[in-house]
Amino acid sequence: MEGRLAKFGRVAHNRRATIIAISICSLAISGVLIAGGNQFADGNQPPASIEAGRALELVSEELPVTSTNTVTYIFTHESKSWNDPEFKNWVLEAIESLDEIPLETLSISMAYDDEENPLHLAQHVSADAKRTAIFVQFGGSEHEVETALDEIKNSISSENLEVLVTGSLVINKDFDRLLEQDQIRAEIIGLPISFVILLFVFGTFTAAVLPMAIVALMLPLAIGLSFYISGHFPMTQYSTSMISLIGIAVSIDYSLFMISRFREEIDAGASTEDALATMMDTAGRAILYSGATVAVGLCSLFYFTQTHMPSMGMGAFLAVLGALLYSLTILPALLSYLGPRINSLKVPIPGANRKSRFWENFSTRVMKNPIRWLLPAMAVLLLLGSPFLHVQLTAGGIETLPPDLESRQAIEILEDEFPAFTASVIPLVVVFEEDQDIFSKALSLEISEMCESIRETEGVISIEHPFCNPSLFDSEFDQWPSEAMVTWNATVSQEIAMLDVATSYRSGTDEAEGLIGDLRIHTESSEQEVLVGGWSSFEVDMKEHLSDRIPVVLAFVLLLTMALVWLQVRSIVVPIKAVLMNILSVSASFGLMVVVFQDGLLSNTLNFSPQPLDLMVPPLVFGIAFGLSMDYEVLMLSRIHEAWKETGDNTLAVATGLQASGSLITGAAAIMIAVFSGFIFADVMIIKSIGLALAVAVFVDATIVRAIVVPSAMRLMGKANWWSPNFGKKA
């Protein structure tokens, strides 16, 4: 009796025109969803579910003008000093064009404002006196400033001076631009290489073009759904990168397995309808389980609620969903039209679609001496994973951008060469009670006590704000000094006040994290609600969040994955062994990430600065790579299990299953590596590191694990591989 998937294959054959019409309609719907735009949150900032993110959200909502609206221009001359009359005239001429920007200029701070004040000069002049910095604060919301950012950056130029532009909004804009470019670059690299691999695997243009059609349908659907969901679920721009990263790979791979099985049945003499039914019952069933195992890994990301990982997990989940949907619907419909013509339009590529007994012969050789092969393979995997034992983790920062990026270079110049420049500012957000009098001196006295205690904290340079000066509240607001009035208008609303704490510690350092703990001692003792914002605060909370939740996630993924594999092969030993093998391949990718990105291997070639790994990368890579590794494992085990049921001979079943899936898995792995490798050349470090880690995990899994560990381990276990308790079906 045929299963449901086989019956659906026959339905797809008989209703192929309807299915194709529905698929075309879905493409139109995808276009409508994309045209509707998105409501992505800023992936460069902490999520609102964490203290630093809530502080940032309140500031964005309540304060139309904040310190983030400040843009910094650095002027440099190789020989002249900042106070040289010519240098000064060049600077003043250059900033005249600020009047052309369609935004109010609230303030311009430069060295020439107070040339006799040493502290002022230390903030605006480099140690060698060859550079001067000008800080310009613009009026308007962050969105308004962001919209005019290109004009702001390009408005100032000089024929005689080098001009660099930086600032929070400039850096964020650069980040978003690079992320978009990374996605396009990866697709330009990955898709053509994948198509060439498909031509080599299939040997015909007709078969090779079908997976690309699935990609062409999956991408707009997944992106459109991510745009729509962003109005109801916190999504970031990272989600579209994950759609490309995961979606292209799994769409092509699922199609590859389906088409290969269809061709196998057609070549054996089956009718088109029977071939579709068998394809759906075997390869279709396998990719359903495969998709489920990938989904399990991705679902683990939703548990990290105080990070942006749920957004990335959602993007990848939508990609897998789209890949499965179209692979199980329109692909059978298209194959129904083609039938035996799937083998038409052969391509003249030497070795294309070549049949050999390599995998059967190699696995048989391994199984003759399983221990001699298994022990060295395990040693290599453990060696590859060992560098992860000295991993360092951080929440990232400006160093995650390319070292030759202007906005990053300018910030580093300010930090390294300007004696009193403070790049590290920790915002404290005071949340007022409802109907509270914000001009109350009693409120100022309370906040000023907190200011005094914070000033005495090691690592704090200063904390200056009208609330820290209670004597101001003895007079009317219009009698305050102009500087205090400007600060008040920019940092105080009826709901909140933002106080900046200038520190001597850079974000990401142990000292900065320690300072967050010290500041919270003072803020928590205040009668007002005071939120500690900033990147270091985010880093402290995220580390605690991850350490609390990673054990639960590991247990969830491992146990549910083993359950899914058991449902497919009805074995207790095989799922446990499969999970252990994939842990080894994932750990190898972790180790190589440390060697490359932390220790600096290939840093010049890949254009990055060696640095600790981003805190989100290991759990992200585990969730994705574990699912993808199990993806191959499930597809391979399905063929081995088929052979076991037919022969009852464990050794023969392993050899037969590896031979049946060998060339396909090799091609599928090569495609995934091609897609992931496109992201290795990304400019954004988190995308670059994920791309490398996934490429390594797939490569290790498709070579060492599949070729050596799987056959040797299954040979050693013998018939015990297929033992299962009496509950459920027997193999």
N, C-alpha and C positions, 0 to 999 in steps of 0.2 A: 504493500500500500504506500502510495506516495505521500511525502510530508507536505506541510503547508508551503514551504519555499518552492518545492518542485511544482506544486499546483499554481503558485503565483507566476512561475516562469512560463507556464502555458497560458495564463491570463495575459501576461505581457506580450506573448506572441500573437494572441488573438485580438488584443486591444492596443496594439502598438501605435496606431495613429492617434488614439485618444491620449495615451501617455506622453507622446511627443508634443502634442498640442498643449497639454497641461504644463509640461516642462518649459515650453516657450512662454506661456503665460506667467510662470513663476519668475522667468527672467525679467519680464516687464514689471512685475510686482517688486522685484529686487531693485530695479531702477527707480521706482517711485519711492521706496524706503530710503535709498541713498540720497535722492533729490530732497527729501525732507530734512536732511541735515542731522547732526548729532548733538548730544548734550554731554560730551566727554568732560570728565573732571581733568584737572591738570596732573598728569602723571609725574611731573617733576616735583610736586609738593606732597607733603604727608597727607594721607587720607583723613577725612573728617571724623572717622571712628576712633582716632587716637588724639591725645591731648594736644600735641603740636598741630595736628590738622584742624582740630576744632578752633584753636586760637587763630589760625590762618583764615579759616572760614569766617569767623566773626569780624576780623580785620577787613576782609574783602567786602563783607556786607555793610559794615558800619562806617568805615573810614574811606571816603572817596579819594583822599590823597594820603599816601603813606610814603615811608622811606624807600619803598621799592620803586617809586616813580622817579628815583634819582638816576640819571645817566652820567657816566664818568667818561671824560675825554682826556687822554694823555698825549701831550705834545712833547716831541723829542727832537733835539738837534745834536749831531755828532760832535760838534766842537764848541758851539756857543752855550752859555749858561742862561738859566731862566731869567735872570735880571739884566741881561744884556739888552740895551734899548731896541735893537733890531728884533731879537727874540720876542720881547714884549709886544712890539707893534704887530708882528706876524700873528701872535695869539689873539690880540684884540680885533684884528681884521677878520680872522677866521670865525670868531664867535658872533660877529655881526649878523651872520646868516641865520642865527637862531630866531630872529624876528619873523622869518618866513615860515616857520613851523606853525601849523594851525592849532596850537595849544598855548595856554597861558604859561609863561615862564615865571614860576613862583620865586625862585632864587638861583643866583649864580655865585658859587663860592670858588675863589681862586686866590693864588698867592699874592696877587697885587692888591688885594683888599687890605692887607695889614702886613706890610713888608718888614716891619720891625719886631713882629711877635714870633719868637722862636717856635712855640708850640704850633701856631698857625702854619708856619712855613714847613714844619716837620710833617704836617698832614698833606701839604700840597706840592712839596719839592723833593725830588729824589736825593739820595745821599751824595751823588756826584754832581748835583746841580744841573744835569743835562736834560732833565725831564721836569715837567710840571703838570699837575692834574687839576682839572676843573670839574666841579660837581654841580650839575644842573638839575634842579627839581622842577618837574612839569606839573601843571594842574590837570585835573580830570581823573577819571577812574582808570584802573589798570587796563581795562579793555580799550579805552580811548587812547591811552598812551601806546598800547600794543599795536593798535591800528595804524598809528602814525610813526611806528618805530623805524620803518625804512627811511622816511624823511628825516627823522631825528639822527639816524646813523650817517646818512649821506649829506646832511646839510652843512657839516663842517669839513672843510678840506683846506690844505695849504700847500703851496708850491715849494715852500722852504722847510717845512716841518713834517715829520712823520706823525700821523694822528691815529691813535688806537681808541676804540670805543668799547665800553663794557658797562655792566650793571645787571641787576637781577633780571629785569625784563628782557634785556639784550641776550643774556645767557639762556633764559627760558625759550626765547624765540629761536635761537640757534639750535637748541636741543630739539625742538619740534621739527624744524627744517631738516636737520640731519636724520632724524628718525624716519621722516617721509622719504628722504633720499635713499636711506638704507634699504627700505622696503622695495623701492623701484629697482635699485641696483641688484638686490638679491634675486628678484624675479628675472631681470635681464640676464643674469649669470645662470641661474638654476633652470629656467624653463628650456632654453635651447639645448643645454647639455642633457637634460632629461629626455628631450625628444630624440636626440641622437642615440641615447641608450635604448630607448624604446624601439627605434629602427633596428638596432643591432639585435635586441632580444627577439623581436617578432620577424624581422626580415621583410616586412611588407609595410608600405605606407598606409594602407587602409587600416590595419590593426593599430599602428602606432599613433594615428591621429585621434582615435577614440578617447584615450585617457586625457588628452589635451582638451577635448570637448567637455569632459566632466569637470576639469579645472575651470574652464571658462564659465560654467554654470555655477559651480560651487563658490567661487570668489565673490561675485556680486550678491549672491544670496546670504552668505555668512556676513559680509560687510554690511549689507542692508539691515539684517536682523540685529547686528551689533549697534547700528545707529538707532534703531527703534528701541531696543532694550535699554539704551543709555538714558532714556527718559524715566526708567523705572528701577534701574539697577546701576550702582556706581561703576562706570566704565571709563577707561582712559585711552589715550592714543596708542598705548601698548597693545591693545586688543587687536587692532588691525595688523600689527606686525606679527602677532601670533597666528592670525588667520593665514597669512602668507607662509609663515615658517612651517606650520603643521599641515595646513589644508592642502597645499600643493603636493606635499610628499604623500599623504595618505590617499588623496584622490587618485593619483597616478598609480600608487601601489595596489589599491583595491581593484582598480580597473585592470591592472596587469594580471592579477590572479584570476579574475573573472574571465577575461578574454582568453587567457592561456587554457583554462579548463574547457571553454567552449570550442576552441580550435582542436583540442585533444579529442573531444567527442566527435566533432565533424570529421576529423581525419580517420577516426575509427569506424566511420560509415553511418553514424546516427543521423536522423533527420534533424532539421533546424529546430523544430519544436522539442524533440526529445533531448537534443543537445542543451537547449536552454533550461529544460527541467532538471537535467543532471547538474548543469553548472550551478543553478540556484541551490540545489540540495546539498552540494559539496562546497564549492568555493563561496557561494553566497552565505551558507551557514558559517563557514570559517571566518569570513570578514565581519559577520555580525558579532561573533564571539571576540574577534580581534578588536572591533570598535568598542565593545563593552569593556575590554581590559584597558584600552587607551582612555576611555571615559572614566574608569575607576581612578587611574592616576591623576587625571585632570580634576576630578571632583575633590581630590585631597586639597587642591589649592583653595577651594572655597572656605576651608576651615580657618585660613589665615586672614581673619576678618580685619585686622589692623594693619594690613599692607595692601598693595595694589595687585597682589596675586589673584584674588577672585576675578578681577577684570581680565587678567591674562588667561586665566583658566576658562572663563566664559568665551573669550575669543577663540581659543583652541577647540573648545567643546562645540561651538557653532560650526567650525571648520570640519570637524569629524562628522558631525550630524549631516552637513551638506554633502560630504563625500559619500557617506553611506546611502543617503536618500537617492542621489542620482545614480550611484553605482548599481543600486538594486531596482531601479525603475527605468530610466531612459536608456541606460546601457543595454539591458536585455531587449528593449524595444528596437534600438538601432541594430543590434546583432541579429534580430529577427528579420529585418529587412535585408541584411547582408548575406546571412547564411554562409554557404561555402565561399562566397566572394570575399570573405574576411581575409583570405589568403591571396587576394589580387594585389596588383601594383607592387611587385617585388622590388626591393632596392639592391643595387649592386655593391653591397658592403661585404668585404671578405670576412668569412666566419659568422655572418649573421644567421641567426636561428639554427646554428649548428648543433646537432645532437651528439652527445658523447656520454660515456659511462663514468665520467670523472668522479662524481660524488659517490656513486655506488662503490667504485673501486677504492677510493680513498677511505671511506668509512669502514669498509671491510678490512682494510689494512690496519686502521686504528683499532678496530675491535679484536684483532688477533693478539695484540699486546696492549690492552687498555691502560694498565697501570703505567707502563713506560711512556705513554702519550699524555695521560691525565696529569701526572705529578708536575712535569715541566710546564704544562699549560697553566695549571693553577698557580705555580710559582711566578710566571710572567704576569698573570692578572693581579696577584697580590703586590708584586713589585710596582706595577703601573699605578695602583691605588695608594701606595704608601706615602707619596708626598702630601696627601690630604691630611695626614696626621699633624702637620705643622701649618695648617691653613690659618689665615687671618681674615676676619670678616669686618666689614664696615657698611654704613648706609650709603656710601658713595659721596660724590661731591663734584666740584669742578674738574677734578683729575680724571673723571670718567669720559670727558670729551677729548677730542684729538689734541695733541700738544701743539699743533700748528694753527689752532683756531684762534682768531683775533681776540675774542672776548675772554678766552682762557688766558692767553698770553698777557693781556692787560691786567687781569686780576693778579697774576703771579708777579708781574712787575711791581704793582702796588704793594703786595705783601713783602717782597724781597728788598725793594729799593727805597720805599718811603718810610722813614723812621716811625712816624706816629699813625700810619694808616691802620685802621682796624677793620679787617675783613669779617671777623667773627663777631656778630652782634646777636645776642639772644633776646628776643622780644618777650616781655611779660605783658599779658593781657589781663587787665583788671575788669571783671564783669560786675557791673553795678546792679544793685537791687532795684526792683521796680519802683518808679517815682522817687528815686534817690536824688537829693540835691547835690549835683556834681561840683557846685561852687562852695560847698560847705567846708569851712576850715577844719572841722573835726575829721572829715574824710581825708583831707590833706595831711593832717597830723598823723593819722593812722598809717597812711601810705608812706609818709616820709620816714616813719620809724623802720618800715621794711627797707626803704632805700638806704638808710644809714647802716643797717646790719648787712645788706648786700655789698655795700662799698668796702666793708672790712673783710669780705670773703677773698681768699687767695685766688688769683687769676682774673679778678674783676678790675678793669681799668677805670671805668666810670659808669654812673647811671645818672643821667640828667633829665629832669622833666619838671614842669611847673608843680606837679603834685609832690615832688620831692622838696619843694621850697614853700612851706606854709605861710611865710611872711607875705607872699604875693596876694593871699586871700584876705589880707587886711584892707585892700583897696579894690575899687571897681575894676572890672575886666578891661575897660577901655583906657585905664590908667597904667596897665602893665607895660613893661618894656616890649618893644615890637617883636624882638626875637622870641620872647615867651608866648606872645599872642599867635605868632606863626606856628610854633610848635603845638600849641593847644588846638588850633583849628585843624591841624593835620593829623593829630593823634588822639583826639577825644571826641566822643559822640555821647548821646544821652544814654547809651547802653554800655559802652566800653571805653577803656583808655589803654593805649599801648605805650609801654615804657621800654626803651632799648637799653640793654646791658652790654656795654662794650667789654670784650674779654681779650686776653692775650693768648688764648688757646684756639687753635684751628679746629674746625669741625672734623670729626672722625678720629681724634686722638683720645687716648685714655684720660688725659687731663680734662678735656672738654666734657667727657662723660661724667667724670667725677664732679665737675663743677655743676652739672645739672642736678645731681643729688644734693649738693650743698644749697643751691638756689631753692630747691623744693622744700628744704627745711624751713626757709624763711617765708616762702609763699604759703605754705600750709598752715603756718602759725598766724596768718593774717585773718581778720574777721571777714574780709572780702574774699570772694572767689577770685583767685589769681591763677591763670594758666601759663605754664612755661612753654613757649613756642620755640621754633627754630629747628634746624636739622639735627643738632646734637640731641635735643630732647626726643625727636622722632627715633633716632638711632637707639637711645637707651630703652625706650618703650618697646621698640620692635624686637630688640634682642631678647627681652624678657618674654614677649609674646611668642616668639618662635621657640624658645627653649621650653615653654610650657606646652606647646601644641605639637611639636614635631614627634614626640613618642606616640601620641594618639594617632597621628596621621600615618606613621610607619605601620602600626598595628592594623589600621583600617585597610590600607592599600594591600599589604601582604596577605591578610586573611581573605579579603574579598577576591583578590586575584586568584588565589589558590582555589577558592570555591568555584569561580568561573571556569578555570581549567578542568577541575574535577567534573563539572557538568558536561564538558565536551568529551573528555576521554575516559571518564568513570574510573579513575585511578587515584590512589592516595599518594603514592610515591612520586609519580610524574609531576604533579603540581608543586610539591615541596622542592623537588630538584630543579624545576623550571624557575621558581622564584629565587633560589639560591644562586643559580647561574646568572640570572639577570642582575642580582645585587652586585656580583663580581664585575660585570660589564659596566654598570653604572659607576661603581667605585673607581674603575680604571679611568673613566672620563673625569671624575672628580680630581684624581691625582694629576692628570695632565693639565687640567685647568689651573691648578696651583703652580705647576712648573712653567706654564706659558704666561699667565697673567699676573701672578704674584711674584714669581722669581724672575720674570722678564725674558724668557726665551721667545725669540721672534718679535720682540717689541718694536724694533726698527722696521721690520718687514710689514707688520700689521698696523704700524702707526699708533702706538698707545704708550702710556707711561706705566711701568710696573707698579702695582698697587694691590692692597687686599681685595678679596672678592666681595662683590656686593652681597649683602645679607640675604637678598631674595633669590640669588642664583642657585645655591645648592638645593633648597626645597623645590624650586621651579624645575630644575634639571631632573631631579629625582622623579617628580610627578609626571613629567613628559617622557623622559628617557625610559623610565621603567615601563610605562605603558607601551611605548613604541617597541622596546625590546621584547615584551610579551607578545606584541603584535606578530613578530616573526616566529616566536616560539609557538604560538597558537596555530599559525598557518602550517608550520612544519609538523607539529604534533598531530594535526588533523590528518595529514597524509600518512604518517607513521601508524596512527591508530587504524586508518582504513586498511593498511597492509597487514596489521596484526590481526584484525578481524577475519581477513581473508586467508591468512596462512597459519596463524597460531605459533609462528616461529619468531621469537623476539629479535634475534640477530638479523634475519632476513627482512623483518618488518622495518627495522631501523635503516638498513641499507636501501631498501626499496623506497621508503618514505623520503629519505634524504635525496635520492636520485630524482624522485618525482618533483620535489620542491626545490632542488638545488639551484638549477639555472634561474628559476623565477626569483628565489630569495636573493641570489647574487645580483640580478638585475634590479630588484626592488631596493636592495641596500644601496646599490650604486646610485640610484635615483635619489634616495633620501640624502645620501652624502653630498650629492651634487646640489640639492636644494639647500641643505644646511650650510654647505661651504660658501654659498653666496652671502650668507649672513656673517661669516667670519671676517669679511672685508667691510663690515659696518663701521660707522664712526662712533656710534653710541656703545659704550663698553658692555652694558648688560646684554644687549643683543649680540654683540660680537662673542662674548663668553658663552652664551647659550648656544649659539650656532656651532662653535667649536666642540662644546661638550656633547651635543647631540650627534654630531658627525662622528666623533670618536666612539661614543657608545654604540652606534649602529655598526661601525666598522668592526669593533671588537666582537660584538655579538654575532655578526655575519661571518666572521672568520674563525677566531680562536674558539669561541663558545660553540658555534654550530658545527665546525669541522672537526673539532677535537674533543671538547668537554662533553657535548651531548652524546656522541656515539660511544665514547669510552665509558661514561657513567652509566648509560643504559645497558651496555654489554655487561658491566659488573653486576648490575641489579637483576639481570635476566628476567624471568617471568614475574618476579616480584614487582616489576614496573607496573603491571596491569592488575595488581590485587586491589580489591575494593571491598568494603563491608557489604553485607547483604542488602542494606537499604539502597534504593535506586536501582537502575538497570545495571546488569553486568556487561562488561566489555565482551 
